Amino acid sequence: MKSTFWQRAELALSGPLPAEVRRNMRIELLASVFFGPFYAVLLFIPVILQRLNASPEQVALYQSETYFGFLLSAFSVMLLPRRGILRFLMVIWTIGRAAFLLTPLVPTVVGVLVIALVYWLSDSFPSPGYVRVVQQIYPAGVRARAMSVVRFGMAAGMLAATPVAGWLLDTVGYTVLLPLGGLFGVAAALIFARIRMPETLAVSDAALQPRMSPLALFGMLRNNKPFAIFLLSITAFGFAGLIPIAFYPAVLVNRLHLSYTTISLLGFAQSIVWLLGYALWGRWMSHIGTVATLRIVFLLLILYPLCHWFAPNAWWLLPAYIASGLASAGVDLAFTNTAINLAEPNRVAEYSALQQTVIGFRGIIGPLLGVQLNQLGVSMPAIFVLSIVLYLVAAGLTLFVDKRKRAES
């Protein structure tokens, strides 16, 4: 039978895959295509808050909210069901995404912040369960390539939706856009639940391990130094991005006076590169490794604070958005795969919970720390310089992850 263009394109991205793996990849790909428009809408929330005259503290609070659920990841490991993990994920994700349907009822800064908090808690809390699903449905040898196809679909959805989202914000407002995005998010959760877990792994060795308390998770680091250094690296990386994050909307709105449409075009360029990035990183990662991938993207992201520091107009921000799109694709793939590669095989969910907990702490502290530094007299350019230094530190620490891993091999 003659293959279609889409089948050839899929094969070019993923390579040959077992039939059941390809089936699950296609289901998650479709879910990701629906999730893409929802995620594109979420990216406008900081600018929406800025236009609603939110204070820098409120913008920073929103950025911190996106990490609250990660703090609960250690507890979610204790609640993960032995069976029915897909239904568990679907229910929690659906509740959080459907919360945006309430936006017209609370059209205020506080209302948006409360709805966003409900969503981000539901999105991040069960994340170790998602990592366990990924570990089981995609064999290690093809995992990076399969995930790159899935994320490619999400980026494609974002690419299509971002300009439309900007236009809708300029014409009908956020009280229409946020509920519409929520509907796409709910559809993605329902589609994801159709994934078929391998029968032989429905109750895996990992699921049969004794459950660990949140405090016991940190004890695992004593015997896994590469993972401990990896956590230090992503902590530095997180602070590099989060300390200045409350000031980026101020650059767009207050200094450059950009419209929603112009901002959406920058996001459109970011999504194009994000889309291409998944296609590129999925294959490069198989050759250079996940840790080296992280090192490259950490260095690439230096362009983001650098361009916001000096930008006199929107064109100067274009390299920042391009770098961010390419780096985001690499980080998305490398974070999950590095955690799986460095973790003990039967404790992947526990190591993922540990990673998410650290991400949660840095995510809550980072944006608020940036605002506090500014209030103490640290200028915005100085905060951007601090971001650049922290990206360099994060990249440097990845060298020690490689050394420790080789030493323990």
PyMOL commands that set and color helices and strands:
alter all, ss='L'
color gray80, all
select helices_A, chain A and resi 5-14+19-42+45-51+56-65+68-71+73-79+85-105+109-124+127-137+143-171+174-192+199-201+205-208+214-223+225-242+245-255+260-288+290-300+303-310+314-342+345-375+380-408
alter helices_A, ss='H'
color red, helices_A
deselect
rebuild
show_as cartoon
